[in-house]
Amino acid sequence: MEILSKTLEVGIKGKAYPIHLGSSLGLKVRSVIQKILDSGRKVCVVTDENLKVSQASFINQCFDGCSICVLPAGETTKSMHYLGKTFDFFCDQGLGRNSVLIAFGGGVIGDLTGYAAASYLRGIDFYQVPTTLLSMVDSSVGGKTGINISGGKNLVGAFYQPEAVFIDTDLLSTLPPREFSAGMAEVVKTGLLGNKELFDKLVLMGKLSDKHPDLVSVITACCVLKSTVVSEDEREMAHSGGRALLNLGHTFGHAIENVTGYGAYLHGEAVAIGLVMAKNLSIRCGYSLEGLSESLVNLLQLYQLPLSLKEPLPLESLMKSMFSDKKTRNGKLRFVLLRNIGDAITKEGIDEKMIEEIWRAGGAK
Ligand SMILES: NC(=O)c1ccc[n+]([C@@H]2O[C@H](COP(=O)([O-])OP(=O)(O)OC[C@H]3O[C@@H](n4cnc5c(N)ncnc54)[C@H](O)[C@@H]3O)[C@@H](O)[C@H]2O)c1
């Protein structure tokens, strides 16, 4: 089978790695795994119950000779409980310091496996093979790994970069449409942060799908933006701007996920509402966003993404959750605001009353 792929590089200092991107990448993945197995190292694939069924042929083609740890699907798997189960599996399989993990799944599997790789035996190698649009355009790149705890989303984790990322767009053929749409929220976020050319492309190209001719170029644009940003500020330490800009809409979105117990909203759906709120907050802070506001809403609607809370949620809980989010600095909330397409800033010290107004407009009570 012809392999159609390109390779991008994530230029993190001391840990550069490739992103192989295209279709029909199974043979490429297999050849990398075969080399590892031939060198006597063990390989363990971490995946979820849905993928075990829907991507059985990819699993058979690529992961023969590997042990396979199958976890339940869904956000609640990104937890201490399942992290512990995963470590137990590694021990049972006799994984050692030179063993290798493969994260084969969406952002949940990628984040959890990455963190397991960072902490098992104080760190072993891992590869990302993302299977959702969201994980292809965002979570598999950049090395943020972690799990949720009751206090908040992604509050326990590590910056830990993979050895390589394999983005095979053929894997999207089995992804449910609601999950594809959720991934589009992060694509739209990237469009807003990126540049007018990318955002206009999203507006003009019609509805993206796994068969759309622009799919690879859109994923490429997202990976290029993300890898550029994380290469410059891997650990989100920049005093202003930097990697924190990738959190556009996420301070609101994470609070929605946390307050609803990580089930009612997919991550991307919560981010979509968060993008609308971030846009509204930007306007309240004096940035006019002429024209952009309408295009953003139209784009999110095109993918049936929510623009406001489906059911009212208590304002007090949402505000409390925001304050326990790791995006606070010295106890102050930090927001990403848009001044225009491709022109975002981080801002602290916004009046809490204004934030509450934005929540109420979005359906909080
Ligand atoms: N690390 C980062 O930088 C980063 C960035 C953005 C989001 N995230 C995290 O990513 C997570 C969300 O990831 P997600 O949206 O990929 O969700 P997910 O991992 O839960 O996957 C979504 C669902 O689709 C199923 N699925 C996955 N691939 C499939 C395929 N090819 N065919 C059929 N079914 C498939 C899964 O079983 C699951 O039910 C959140 O926890 C979020 O915090 C992390």
The ligand as a MOL file (V3000), in Angstrom:
LIG
                    3D

  0  0  0     0  0            999 V3000
M  V30 BEGIN CTAB
M  V30 COUNTS 44 48 0 0 0
M  V30 BEGIN ATOM
M  V30 1 N -2.4490 17.1680 26.4020 0
M  V30 2 C -2.9650 18.1990 25.7700 0
M  V30 3 O -2.2500 19.1150 25.3470 0
M  V30 4 C -4.4450 18.2560 25.5340 0
M  V30 5 C -4.9890 19.1880 24.6460 0
M  V30 6 C -6.3490 19.1650 24.3950 0
M  V30 7 C -7.1590 18.2300 25.0300 0
M  V30 8 N -6.5920 17.3460 25.9020 0 CHG=1
M  V30 9 C -7.4090 16.3150 26.5690 0
M  V30 10 O -7.9240 15.4360 25.5880 0
M  V30 11 C -9.0680 14.8000 26.1450 0
M  V30 12 C -10.1510 14.6850 25.1100 0
M  V30 13 O -9.6710 13.9060 24.0430 0
M  V30 14 P -10.6450 13.3160 22.9210 0
M  V30 15 O -11.6030 14.3470 22.5230 0
M  V30 16 O -9.7640 12.7120 21.9170 0 CHG=-1
M  V30 17 O -11.5180 12.2460 23.7060 0
M  V30 18 P -11.3650 10.6900 24.0270 0
M  V30 19 O -9.9660 10.2980 24.1520 0
M  V30 20 O -12.2830 10.4320 25.1630 0
M  V30 21 O -11.9650 9.9770 22.7330 0
M  V30 22 C -13.2740 10.2490 22.3800 0
M  V30 23 C -14.1010 8.9890 22.1760 0
M  V30 24 O -13.8990 8.5130 20.8590 0
M  V30 25 C -13.5400 7.1290 20.8700 0
M  V30 26 N -12.5840 6.9740 19.7780 0
M  V30 27 C -11.3490 7.4940 19.7070 0
M  V30 28 N -10.8270 7.2940 18.4990 0
M  V30 29 C -11.7340 6.5960 17.7950 0
M  V30 30 C -11.7670 6.1010 16.4720 0
M  V30 31 N -10.7890 6.3150 15.6100 0
M  V30 32 N -12.8580 5.3890 16.1000 0
M  V30 33 C -13.8830 5.1860 16.9560 0
M  V30 34 N -13.9280 5.6720 18.2030 0
M  V30 35 C -12.8490 6.3820 18.6190 0
M  V30 36 C -12.9640 6.8940 22.2320 0
M  V30 37 O -13.1250 5.5530 22.5980 0
M  V30 38 C -13.8120 7.8260 23.0910 0
M  V30 39 O -15.0400 7.1980 23.3960 0
M  V30 40 C -9.4770 15.6040 27.3620 0
M  V30 41 O -9.1600 14.8990 28.5230 0
M  V30 42 C -8.6180 16.8420 27.2570 0
M  V30 43 O -8.3100 17.3900 28.5240 0
M  V30 44 C -5.2610 17.3470 26.1590 0
M  V30 END ATOM
M  V30 BEGIN BOND
M  V30 1 1 1 2
M  V30 2 2 2 3
M  V30 3 1 2 4
M  V30 4 1 4 5
M  V30 5 2 4 44
M  V30 6 2 5 6
M  V30 7 1 6 7
M  V30 8 2 7 8
M  V30 9 1 8 9
M  V30 10 1 8 44
M  V30 11 1 9 10
M  V30 12 1 9 42
M  V30 13 1 10 11
M  V30 14 1 11 12
M  V30 15 1 11 40
M  V30 16 1 12 13
M  V30 17 1 13 14
M  V30 18 2 14 15
M  V30 19 1 14 16
M  V30 20 1 14 17
M  V30 21 1 17 18
M  V30 22 2 18 19
M  V30 23 1 18 20
M  V30 24 1 18 21
M  V30 25 1 21 22
M  V30 26 1 22 23
M  V30 27 1 23 24
M  V30 28 1 23 38
M  V30 29 1 24 25
M  V30 30 1 25 26
M  V30 31 1 25 36
M  V30 32 1 26 27
M  V30 33 1 26 35
M  V30 34 2 27 28
M  V30 35 1 28 29
M  V30 36 1 29 30
M  V30 37 2 29 35
M  V30 38 1 30 31
M  V30 39 2 30 32
M  V30 40 1 32 33
M  V30 41 2 33 34
M  V30 42 1 34 35
M  V30 43 1 36 37
M  V30 44 1 36 38
M  V30 45 1 38 39
M  V30 46 1 40 41
M  V30 47 1 40 42
M  V30 48 1 42 43
M  V30 END BOND
M  V30 END CTAB
M  END
